[in-house]
């Protein structure tokens, strides 16, 4: 599994599609779709994801998640809890991932993994 993180609008999906040759039709937007497609974009929308189920069904998946922990801390307790849940999910996934990259201004930064990707 590969985890790609970065802020909104930083080019994460474009980066993954250019590296892999996959098309938009191969990108999952829900956990159910992610069990059978090679890329899952929008992970930040699913903080309660059962990562064990997903990774058992699709161990080579590329997960893309917007960073939600930067910036002003939300005043609303529910929004803070959601942000915390997404952060903890990413920590668990990063620990299990073979490769983790952060995309900033369209440029990759390898956080985990060695050598070129693809």
SULPE-V5457 format. One record per helix or strand of 2 or more residues. SS is the DSSP state (alpha for helix, beta for strand). FROM is the first residue (numbers start at 0). TO is the last residue. Records with the same first field share a line. If there is no record, write none. Layout:
# SULPE-V5457
SS: FROM-TO ; FROM-TO
This chain:
# SULPE-V5457
beta: 1-5 ; 26-27 ; 38-40 ; 61-65 ; 98-103 ; 106-111
alpha: 11-19 ; 23-25 ; 30-33 ; 42-44 ; 50-56 ; 76-95
